[in-house]
Amino acid sequence: MTNRNWLLGLVAVVAGAGALLLGGAPSQAFQGDKVHEVGKGGVKVEGKLTANDPRDAVRTNSYAKVYLVKLQKDKVYTIRLNSTADPKVYDPFLRVEDEKKKELAFNDDDLDAPAKTYNARIDFKAPADATYRVIATSFDTNQVGDFILMINEKEKAKEKGKDKDKGK
C-alpha cells in the first residue's frame, strides 16, 4: 500500500467514524445514529448531562444532548424532560428543532404541572412527517445531572356527549 492510499484509507475511516479533523468539536453531539419512533408506549430515555457533553448551539453556556425522533404530521406529542436532581443542581431546558436545526419549540418549566416544578414540557404538533431533533439541555450555565426524556403521542380529547363507536 502506498503512502497516498494509506492516507486516503485513514481519512475514510476517520470520516466514517464521524470525527471532525479541521473544524473543531461539533456544537452538539447526537446520541448515536438511532432515530427513536414514538409507538403506543412512547419513548423513554434515561440520560445524564455531563461536563464532557458539547455545548448547546442556542444556549451556548449549557451542555446538551441531542436525540433524533421521527414524528408524524399533525399529530401532537407531549415531550417531557424531567430532572432526577435538585433544580439548583440541574434545571432542565427542552428544545425541538427540525432537520435543518431551526428551533421550533422550547420550554423551561412545566407551568401546567399540579405542583411547582422545574421540569420542562412541550406539547408539540409536528408540521411534517420528519425526523426532529429533541435537545436536552439546562436553563442555568454549566449545570449537569441525570434526566428522563419522555415522548408520547398526546391523546385526542374525547368529544363530550358523542359516542362515535355507536354512531350517536
Backbone as a ProteinNet text record, in pm:
[ID]
protein_1_A
[PRIMARY]
MTNRNWLLGLVAVVAGAGALLLGGAPSQAFQGDKVHEVGKGGVKVEGKLTANDPRDAVRTNSYAKVYLVKLQKDKVYTIRLNSTADPKVYDPFLRVEDEKKKELAFNDDDLDAPAKTYNARIDFKAPADATYRVIATSFDTNQVGDFILMINEKEKAKEKGKDKDKGK
[TERTIARY]
86	0	90.2	63.4	143.3	102.8	189	156.7	28.9	6.6	-115.1	-239.5	-236.7	-351.7	-375.7	-267.5	-281.9	-348	-304.5	-361.4	-508.7	-543.6	-683.8	-768.2	-712.7	-783.8	-806.4	-706.1	-718.3	-824.4	-824.9	-924.9	-1064.5	-1081.5	-1212	-1258.2	-1168.1	-1204.5	-1244.2	-1164.4	-1193.9	-1325.7	-1348.2	-1473.4	-1591.6	-1575.8	-1683.5	-1718	-1622.6	-1646.3	-1709.9	-1721.2	-1787.3	-1694.8	-1565.6	-1472.2	-1456.8	-1421	-1403.7	-1257.7	-1184.2	-1041.2	-1006.3	-1072.7	-1031.3	-1122.4	-1246.7	-1342	-1358.6	-1281.4	-1300	-1412.2	-1451.2	-1555.7	-1691.6	-1781.2	-1915.2	-1987.2	-2083.9	-2152.5	-2249	-2296.5	-2385.1	-2361.9	-2357.5	-2336.6	-2469.3	-2483.3	-2601	-2580.2	-2687.7	-2680.1	-2690.9	-2584.4	-2580.7	-2659.1	-2668.6	-2743.6	-2887.7	-2925	-3058.6	-3164.9	-3265.3	-3381.7	-3493.9	-3540.8	-3646.9	-3781.1	-3865.2	-4000.4	-4096.9	-4196.5	-4292.2	-4404	-4403	-4508.8	-4613.1	-4694.1	-4800.4	-4746.6	-4631.3	-4572.5	-4489.3	-4473.3	-4393.3	-4244.7	-4166.8	-4021.3	-3980.4	-3891.8	-3837.2	-3686.7	-3613.1	-3467.3	-3416.4	-3336	-3269.8	-3130.7	-3096.4	-2967.9	-2902.8	-2785.9	-2711.5	-2638.8	-2660.3	-2588.7	-2459.5	-2345.2	-2215.9	-2132.5	-2027	-1934.4	-1855.9	-1862.8	-1797	-1885.3	-2013.2	-2103.3	-2072.2	-2103.4	-2081.9	-2179.5	-2151.7	-2238.3	-2358	-2468.9	-2588.4	-2563.4	-2618.4	-2599.3	-2671.4	-2779.7	-2857.4	-2821	-2825.4	-2790.8	-2642.1	-2558.2	-2416.4	-2335.7	-2390.1	-2321.9	-2375.5	-2457.4	-2516	-2472.2	-2454.1	-2422.6	-2550.9	-2537.3	-2656.4	-2637.1	-2749.9	-2757.4	-2870.4	-2848.7	-2946.5	-2999.4	-3131.8	-3197.4	-3277.9	-3267.6	-3343.3	-3472.5	-3584.5	-3715.7	-3799.4	-3855	-3941.1	-4084	-4142.8	-4278.2	-4364.4	-4495.9	-4589.6	-4663.9	-4684.7	-4750.1	-4885.8	-4911.9	-5037.4	-5067.7	-4982.4	-5001.1	-4936.4	-4997.3	-4945.3	-4874.3	-4754.9	-4671.3	-4640.4	-4646	-4601.9	-4458.6	-4369.9	-4227.2	-4190.8	-4139.3	-4104	-3956.1	-3893.9	-3756.4	-3758.2	-3744.9	-3753.4	-3616.9	-3579.3	-3455	-3479.5	-3381.5	-3389.5	-3300.8	-3251.1	-3165.3	-3236.8	-3181.3	-3229.9	-3219.6	-3322.1	-3318.2	-3202.8	-3146.6	-3030.1	-2906.8	-2911.7	-2802.6	-2826.4	-2951.7	-2985	-3130.7	-3151.4	-3283.1	-3298.2	-3378.2	-3386.4	-3445	-3393	-3443.6	-3454.9	-3568.7	-3600.4	-3619.2	-3560.9	-3577.5	-3610.2	-3684	-3713.2	-3670.7	-3597.3	-3553.4	-3594	-3602.1	-3624.2	-3489.4	-3490.8	-3368.6	-3262.3	-3304.1	-3210.6	-3163.6	-3195.6	-3155.2	-3227.3	-3344.3	-3426.2	-3507.8	-3498.4	-3572.1	-3721.6	-3800	-3945	-4019.6	-3958.7	-4024.2	-3918.3	-3951	-3863.4	-3946.5	-3894	-3962.7	-3863.3	-3886.3	-3803.5	-3878	-3992.8	-4067.3	-4207.6	-4251.6	-4386.3	-4485.2	-4544.1	-4635.6	-4771.9	-4802.1	-4929.9	-4924	-4807.6	-4794	-4875	-4928.1	-5009.7	-4932.5	-4802.8	-4721	-4603.7	-4543.6	-4429.8	-4320.5	-4274.7	-4169.3	-4075	-3952.7	-3854.8	-3837.5	-3913.2	-3906.5	-3965	-3924.1	-3967.3	-4066.7	-4162.8	-4262.3	-4303.1	-4314.2	-4361.7	-4471.5	-4586.5	-4688.2	-4660.7	-4612.3	-4560.3	-4641.3	-4697.3	-4768.5	-4669.8	-4641.2	-4543	-4595.8	-4523	-4569.6	-4550.8	-4471.4	-4447.2	-4403.9	-4418.3	-4359.5	-4208.8	-4136.4	-3992.4	-3924.4	-3793.9	-3713.1	-3675.7	-3709.1	-3684.7	-3571.3	-3509	-3400.8	-3457.6	-3458.8	-3503.8	-3377.4	-3363.2	-3239.5	-3262.8	-3190.3	-3191.7	-3074.1	-3104.4	-3000.3	-3042	-2981.9	-3015.8	-3048	-3127.1	-3161.6	-3041.9	-2976.5	-2863.1	-2731	-2632.6	-2499.5	-2432.3	-2373.9	-2286.4	-2352.1	-2484.2	-2548.1	-2538.3	-2525.2	-2518.2	-2607.4	-2651.2	-2731.3	-2807.1	-2869.2	-2948	-3083.7	-3137.2	-3269.4	-3340.7	-3470.5	-3552.9	-3623.9	-3605.3	-3672.4	-3785.1	-3907.6	-4024	-4098.7	-4137.8	-4214.3	-4331.7	-4452	-4574.5	-4665.9	-4740.7	-4842.4	-4953.4	-4994.7	-5099.3	-5233.2	-5311.2	-5442.5	-5536.2	-5617.5	-5716.5	-5824.4	-5868.8	-5975.3	-6104.2	-6171.8	-6297.3	-6405.3	-6485.7	-6595.3	-6703.7	-6746.7	-6849.6	-6985.1	-7058.2	-7195	-7204.4	-7093.1	-7097.8	-7028.1	-7084.3	-7023.7	-7001.3	-6880.5	-6850.5	-6863.4	-6828.3	-6832.7	-6975.5	-7073.4	-7212.3	-7287.8	-7219.4	-7281	-7379.5	-7370.2	-7464	-7411.9
-117.8	0	123.6	213.8	336.3	428.5	527.4	624.7	699.5	730.5	803.6	719.9	591.3	504.3	485	474.6	460.3	584.5	703.1	828.1	839.6	804.4	807.4	711.5	594.3	497.4	550.3	616.1	674.4	783.6	870.2	975.1	915	809.9	745.1	685	622.4	562.8	672.1	777.9	886.7	953	978.9	1040.8	950.1	820.7	726	718.9	746.9	743.6	872.5	970.9	1095.3	1195.8	1172.2	1265.3	1388.5	1497.9	1624.3	1663.4	1665.6	1690.7	1839.1	1919.8	2058	2158.8	2128.5	2226.9	2235.3	2164.4	2165.4	2071.1	2074.9	1985.9	2028.9	1933.2	1972	2043.4	2130.3	2208.2	2122.5	2014.1	1925.2	1782.5	1691.7	1551.4	1478.5	1393.6	1308.3	1191.5	1141.2	1024.4	901.2	874.3	765.1	803.5	711.4	736	689.8	644.3	589.4	697	664	750.4	683.6	750.8	697.4	713.9	611.8	619.7	611.3	698.8	704.5	605.4	494.5	394.4	412.1	308.8	316.6	341.4	285.2	304.2	429.6	500.8	622.7	592.8	693.9	683.6	728.7	652.2	690.9	667.5	774.3	766.8	821	742	788.8	834.5	957.3	1012	1093.7	1143.6	1226.5	1334.3	1457.2	1569.9	1584.3	1587	1593.9	1708.5	1740.2	1844.8	1801.4	1675.2	1626.5	1640.4	1673.9	1691	1822.6	1829.5	1954.9	2062.1	2184.5	2297.6	2300.4	2350.8	2368.8	2480.7	2467.7	2567.7	2698.7	2692	2812	2861.4	2773.5	2808.4	2775.1	2860.9	2830.6	2808.8	2844.8	2819.4	2694.7	2618.4	2496.1	2375.4	2263.5	2138	2083.6	1992.5	1941.4	1799.5	1728.9	1600.1	1612.1	1555.9	1564.2	1424.6	1413.2	1286.9	1305.6	1210.8	1214.5	1137.6	1201.8	1140.7	1159	1049.5	1053.6	1082	1191	1230	1241.2	1226.9	1230.1	1362.9	1409.9	1537.1	1545.4	1661.3	1698.4	1620.8	1528.8	1463.1	1550.9	1549.9	1628.6	1534	1571.8	1490.3	1570.3	1502.8	1562.3	1516.2	1613.9	1585.7	1639.8	1554	1593	1567.5	1660.3	1643.7	1665.1	1556.8	1561.6	1536.6	1622.9	1606.6	1514	1432.3	1349.9	1409.6	1531.3	1601.2	1724.9	1782.8	1909.4	2015.9	2101.5	2202.3	2302.5	2315.4	2402	2338.3	2206	2132.1	2119.9	2087.3	2071.4	2110.1	2222.6	2273.4	2247.6	2147.1	2107.7	2216.6	2221.9	2309.3	2221.6	2229	2139.3	2220	2171.1	2237.1	2133.8	2177.6	2093.8	2171.2	2103.1	2161.9	2072.1	2131	2049.2	1994.8	1923.2	1860.4	1962.5	2086	2191.2	2272.6	2225.7	2287.5	2419	2438.5	2555.6	2524.2	2612.3	2589.6	2607.1	2507.6	2509.5	2528	2487.5	2499.2	2490	2549.2	2536.5	2554.2	2503.9	2519.6	2505.7	2584.4	2578.2	2507.5	2557.4	2499.6	2459.6	2343.9	2294.3	2366.5	2473	2553.7	2489.2	2383.6	2313.7	2198.8	2175.5	2067.2	2101.9	1999.8	2026.4	2094	2075.7	2140	2209.9	2306.8	2379.5	2280.3	2291.7	2203	2280	2236.5	2294.3	2205.6	2096.5	2009	2080	2036.8	2102	2013.7	2079.3	2005.3	2088	2020	2083	1995.2	2053.9	1987.6	2035.2	1944.4	1981	1916.1	1999	1949.1	1946.7	1827	1811.7	1872.9	1967.8	2030.3	1943	1836.6	1748.4	1611.4	1510.1	1379.6	1398.6	1385.9	1412.9	1360.4	1367.6	1338.2	1471.2	1484.9	1608.5	1587.7	1696.6	1695.9	1743.5	1656.2	1691.2	1709	1828.9	1864.4	1878.5	1799.9	1807	1895.2	2005.8	2097.6	2153.4	2263.7	2319.5	2467.6	2515	2657.5	2739.7	2693.7	2767.8	2718.7	2803.8	2778.3	2658.6	2573.5	2463.8	2361.4	2352.4	2253.1	2113.6	2015.3	1875.3	1793.4	1675.9	1589	1484.4	1394	1286.2	1338.3	1280	1319.7	1201.2	1219.5	1124.2	1204.3	1163.2	1224.2	1129.7	1182.9	1102.3	1171.8	1093.4	1146.9	1053.6	1109.7	1032.8	1108.2	1032.5	1096.3	1139.7	1264.4	1317.7	1262	1213.1	1158.6	1271.1	1244.7	1344.6	1353.3	1473.7	1493.9	1430.3	1357.6	1295.2	1402	1391.6	1486.6	1455.6	1556.7	1537.9	1514	1421.6	1397.1	1316.1	1265.7	1187.1	1054.6	952.7	821	780.4	802.2	780	632.5	541.6	399.7	351.9	414	370.3	461.2	558.1	644.7	744.9	775.1	870.2	1009.5
0	0	0	-90	-95.1	18.2	45.3	150	118.1	-9.9	-50.1	-23	-60	-36	113.8	191.8	335.7	394.4	348	396.5	356.9	233.4	190.4	273.6	302.5	386.1	526.1	582.4	715.9	717.3	616.1	607.9	597.6	518.7	503.7	635.4	709.3	838.4	936.9	943	1035.7	998.4	869.1	825.7	855.4	836.3	863.5	1010.8	1096.1	1240.4	1289	1201	1239	1304.8	1300.2	1361.9	1273.9	1336	1266.2	1280.7	1168.3	1176.1	1180.3	1099.9	1085.4	1154.2	1171	1217.6	1367.5	1445.3	1589.5	1629.3	1754	1803.8	1752.1	1723.5	1680.7	1793.4	1757.6	1860	1941.1	1883.1	1956.8	1910.8	2003.6	1969.8	1965.6	1866.8	1860.5	1954.6	2007.8	2093.5	2004.7	1932.8	1837.9	1712.7	1622.7	1499.9	1512.7	1629.3	1648.3	1631.9	1550.7	1537.2	1616.2	1718.4	1802.5	1732.5	1739.2	1685.5	1802.6	1801.8	1911.6	1882.4	1953.4	1938.7	2046.7	2066.9	2167.7	2307.5	2337	2469.7	2482	2371	2372.9	2372.4	2399.3	2406.8	2545.9	2608.3	2738.5	2733.9	2761.1	2760.1	2892.5	2960.4	3081.7	3041.3	3076.1	3034.8	3143.9	3110.6	3205.8	3127.7	3167.5	3111.1	3190.5	3121.1	3188.7	3133.5	3204.3	3160.9	3037.3	3000.3	2879.2	2755.8	2774.1	2660.5	2590.2	2460.6	2387.9	2433.7	2398.5	2432.1	2337.6	2389.1	2307.3	2207.1	2087.3	1982.3	2014	2091.6	2125.5	2265.8	2362.3	2500	2517.2	2464.3	2444.6	2572.6	2686.8	2813.8	2883.7	2812.5	2868.4	2786.3	2854.5	2786.4	2723.7	2626.4	2558.1	2507	2498.8	2429.9	2328.6	2208.4	2100.3	2070.6	2065.5	2032.3	1904.9	1813.3	1688.7	1707.6	1669.9	1690.8	1564.9	1515.9	1398.2	1443.9	1389.4	1426.4	1300.7	1320.6	1208.5	1202.9	1080.3	1055.6	1125.1	1185.9	1251	1378.8	1419.4	1548.4	1655.3	1773.4	1884.6	1980.5	2018.8	2107.7	2233.5	2347.6	2472.6	2494.8	2504.3	2524.3	2662.3	2747.2	2884	2909.8	2980.6	3026.2	3176.6	3250	3396	3458.3	3549.2	3623.4	3741.7	3770.3	3890.7	4000.4	3974.3	4070.4	4124.6	4226.5	4280.8	4171.4	4153.4	4047.1	4060.9	4181.1	4197.3	4132.7	4118.7	4056.3	3906.2	3866.8	3725.2	3701.2	3632.6	3593.5	3443.4	3403.1	3262.4	3171.8	3051.1	2945.3	2821.7	2755.7	2643.9	2516.7	2406.7	2277	2169.5	2066.1	1949.2	1825.4	1738.7	1612.6	1497	1377.2	1258.7	1211.1	1098.8	1048.3	1007.3	979.7	939.7	1060	1179.6	1306.6	1335.2	1274.3	1304.9	1430.2	1529.5	1653.7	1629.6	1672.8	1655	1786.6	1896.4	2028	2137	2252.9	2368.9	2495.5	2608.5	2736.3	2849.2	2953.3	3072.9	3186	3223.6	3336.4	3292.5	3338.2	3308.3	3399.1	3348.4	3429.2	3448.7	3370.3	3384.4	3484.9	3541.5	3640.3	3764.8	3834.8	3953.4	4066.9	4071.9	4175.3	4106	4173.2	4117.2	4078.7	3954.7	3907.4	3817.3	3812.2	3720.3	3597.4	3590.3	3474.5	3353.3	3234.8	3111.5	3036.5	2969.1	2889.5	2767.9	2654.5	2531.1	2474	2440.1	2359.1	2216.7	2133.1	2001.5	1890.2	1800.6	1683.1	1567.3	1518.9	1411.3	1281.8	1223.2	1099.6	975.8	987.1	872.6	922	838	865.2	852.2	962	956.8	1082	1078.9	1196.4	1260.3	1387	1461.2	1559.9	1599.6	1697.7	1831.2	1929.5	2064.3	2148.2	2205.6	2272.7	2422.5	2498.2	2644.3	2685.6	2752.8	2798.6	2934.7	2977.3	3108.5	3097.1	3192.3	3197.3	3242.6	3347.6	3401.8	3342.6	3349	3294.6	3360.8	3278.5	3323	3414.7	3415.1	3501.2	3440.1	3525.9	3484.8	3576.8	3527.9	3612.8	3533.4	3607	3547.7	3505.3	3397.1	3349.2	3285.9	3268.9	3193.8	3085.7	2960.8	2846.6	2805.5	2799.3	2761.1	2648.2	2548.2	2435.8	2411.8	2416.6	2394.7	2300.4	2219.9	2138.7	2232.6	2220.4	2307.7	2261.5	2357.1	2323.7	2285.6	2185.2	2144	2250.5	2275.9	2374	2320.7	2407.1	2366.7	2357	2252.9	2236.6	2338.3	2408.8	2510.2	2444.4	2498.2	2452.3	2324.4	2272.8	2149.5	2170.5	2115.7	2120.8	1974.9	1925.9	1785	1746.8	1839.2	1807.1	1780.4	1841	1824	1729.3	1668.9	1571.1	1629.2	1755.2	1818.9	1809.9
[MASK]
++++++++++++++++++++++++++++++++++++++++++++++++++++++++++++++++++++++++++++++++++++++++++++++++++++++++++++++++++++++++++++++++++++++++++++++++++++++++++++++++++++++++

